[in-house]
Amino acid sequence: MAYGGPSMNPPALSGAVPGGSSNLKQVKLDRESELRIEVSDEPLRLRVVNGTAEIFGAELPPEIWRTFPPRLKFAVFTWYGATIEMDGVTETDYTADETPMVSYVNVHAILDARRRFAKASTSNDSESPQGPRVIVVGPTDSGKSTLTKMLISWAAKQGWKPTFVDLDVGQGSITIPGSIAATPIEMPLDPVEGFPLDMALVYYYGHTTPANNVELYKTMVKELAQVLERQFLGNPESRAAGMVINTMGWIDGIGYELLLHAIETFNASVVLVLGQEKLFSMLKDVLKSKSNVDVVKLHKSGGVVARNRDYRKVARSSRIQEYFYGLSKELSPYANTSSFSDVQVFRIGGGPQAPRSALPIGSDPVSNPLRVTPVNIEERDLLHSILAVSYAEEPDQIVSSNVSGFVYVTEVDVLRKKITYLAPSPGALPSKILVAGSLTWLESH
Ligand SMILES: Nc1ncnc2c1ncn2[C@@H]1O[C@H](COP(=O)(O)OP(=O)(O)OP(=O)(O)O)[C@@H](O)[C@H]1O
């Protein structure tokens, strides 16, 4: 794994534990330094034995062992010094004393002041000051998700309930990839569990890159923004806490247009640009006419680990597995079989809008990216597809409706006209309307 940069120090080990197993080791961290860890293929146990330390903004309780799953990459940071104990063999672990954490926490302090200002002047008037709407942008592997987590956890630690918005359909921080989602955060994030799903507002776009259907992606981003806007109007507490929006790492061409679209759609007031000068100056320039938008450049942490295509593919697959089986396979999904006639599967986009003969001469029968078409289960191979269970009551509401969850198609029996799927909860699905995209999964156990 390519580490490096000025912030790399040799591992700082202080005294092996006498009589302990050879896998037990203690690391002493000086103030404002961090222990960067890549977990190996085996889980790792870790605890704080002295001082205070946090993982991406969430403080670790003293003395208590936590188990971190295989391949997780993270840092244990301390503001005032700490001793960490690890039990297990890591892929890598080293300490670093050069981190951008002070600049990150300074951003937090400014956001906090804006929240307090918004809270002090809270009225239900839509013109009154609002909490910050922060959007984090930058190329892939610049540490966007990590910074988002820190800002959210630090805010929650101070009693705010900020809204986290995830626009990155490639990874899926709140729920499975292919979705855009938002959720209020009430407590610092658990370093292993991540973002909670129970109160999330989820839209299923269905693909792991916005390139598959740019119009649909934009439409769903807009839907989500409008719903949050309405919720903020009725909830001064959320409104004062504001939002933190995580974006995808696609920053060129259409990707850049989509960032601008998100900034505008969510009325972002703070744009945090991580690790790229060019993107920073482009955004600064294009947003200079907006006096209420601050564009701030921040350094990427030397600890951010670059992840290749294969890693991302595996990570997506684990996210889906986690949705159905839980983080450590503690859940068991329910297998259900329905007749083809009991469910209605739709897809969005594609297909000609109208036959050429019906269009004015010279115009092209472009496909309609928002068109909702029924899927013939007998004809289209849905085996191994992830389908979203829509809240839409009618097919024409599908694009603008959020979803209650997902099912995974494990068998399609064309002869008996039956479809079998895994669902996270038992009983009938909350809706007959299911939405297919291009997301599939091969269960590996
Ligand atoms: N200081 C650090 N020490 C160790 N690992 C870190 C550190 N900062 C980030 N990481 C890890 O590096 C990886 C990439 O970081 P992150 O997910 O924040 O990047 P990103 O810009 O959001 O990526 P993407 O392009 O997928 O959106 C993650 O696994 C994260 O946990």
Ligand as a Chemical Component Dictionary entry (heavy atoms), coordinates in Angstrom:
data_LIG
# 
_chem_comp.id                   LIG 
_chem_comp.type                 NON-POLYMER 
_chem_comp.pdbx_formal_charge   0 
_chem_comp.three_letter_code    LIG 
# 
loop_
_chem_comp_atom.comp_id 
_chem_comp_atom.atom_id 
_chem_comp_atom.alt_atom_id 
_chem_comp_atom.type_symbol 
_chem_comp_atom.charge 
_chem_comp_atom.model_Cartn_x 
_chem_comp_atom.model_Cartn_y 
_chem_comp_atom.model_Cartn_z 
_chem_comp_atom.pdbx_ordinal 
LIG N1  N1  N 0 -5.705  9.888  8.725  1  
LIG C1  C1  C 0 -6.035  8.685  8.254  2  
LIG N2  N2  N 0 -5.365  7.587  8.668  3  
LIG C2  C2  C 0 -5.684  6.358  8.191  4  
LIG N3  N3  N 0 -6.629  6.132  7.293  5  
LIG C3  C3  C 0 -7.323  7.192  6.851  6  
LIG C4  C4  C 0 -7.072  8.521  7.303  7  
LIG N4  N4  N 0 -7.922  9.358  6.666  8  
LIG C5  C5  C 0 -8.672  8.608  5.870  9  
LIG N5  N5  N 0 -8.329  7.298  5.958  10 
LIG C6  C6  C 0 -8.903  6.177  5.224  11 
LIG O1  O1  O 0 -8.605  6.364  3.851  12 
LIG C7  C7  C 0 -9.665  5.875  3.047  13 
LIG C8  C8  C 0 -10.109 6.950  2.087  14 
LIG O2  O2  O 0 -10.669 8.053  2.798  15 
LIG P1  P1  P 0 -12.102 8.660  2.459  16 
LIG O3  O3  O 0 -13.109 7.569  2.321  17 
LIG O4  O4  O 0 -12.371 9.701  3.466  18 
LIG O5  O5  O 0 -11.805 9.307  1.056  19 
LIG P2  P2  P 0 -12.856 9.918  0.026  20 
LIG O6  O6  O 0 -12.239 11.103 -0.597 21 
LIG O7  O7  O 0 -14.163 10.105 0.692  22 
LIG O8  O8  O 0 -12.974 8.724  -0.984 23 
LIG P3  P3  P 0 -14.028 8.574  -2.235 24 
LIG O9  O9  O 0 -13.262 9.053  -3.387 25 
LIG O10 O10 O 0 -14.307 7.110  -2.269 26 
LIG O11 O11 O 0 -15.238 9.367  -1.930 27 
LIG C9  C9  C 0 -10.747 5.417  4.017  28 
LIG O12 O12 O 0 -10.648 4.022  4.168  29 
LIG C10 C10 C 0 -10.416 6.142  5.302  30 
LIG O13 O13 O 0 -10.884 5.466  6.430  31 
# 
loop_
_chem_comp_bond.comp_id 
_chem_comp_bond.atom_id_1 
_chem_comp_bond.atom_id_2 
_chem_comp_bond.value_order 
_chem_comp_bond.pdbx_ordinal 
LIG N1  C1  SING 1  
LIG C1  N2  SING 2  
LIG C1  C4  DOUB 3  
LIG N2  C2  DOUB 4  
LIG C2  N3  SING 5  
LIG N3  C3  DOUB 6  
LIG C3  C4  SING 7  
LIG C3  N5  SING 8  
LIG C4  N4  SING 9  
LIG N4  C5  DOUB 10 
LIG C5  N5  SING 11 
LIG N5  C6  SING 12 
LIG C6  O1  SING 13 
LIG C6  C10 SING 14 
LIG O1  C7  SING 15 
LIG C7  C8  SING 16 
LIG C7  C9  SING 17 
LIG C8  O2  SING 18 
LIG O2  P1  SING 19 
LIG P1  O3  DOUB 20 
LIG P1  O4  SING 21 
LIG P1  O5  SING 22 
LIG O5  P2  SING 23 
LIG P2  O6  DOUB 24 
LIG P2  O7  SING 25 
LIG P2  O8  SING 26 
LIG O8  P3  SING 27 
LIG P3  O9  DOUB 28 
LIG P3  O10 SING 29 
LIG P3  O11 SING 30 
LIG C9  O12 SING 31 
LIG C9  C10 SING 32 
LIG C10 O13 SING 33 
# 
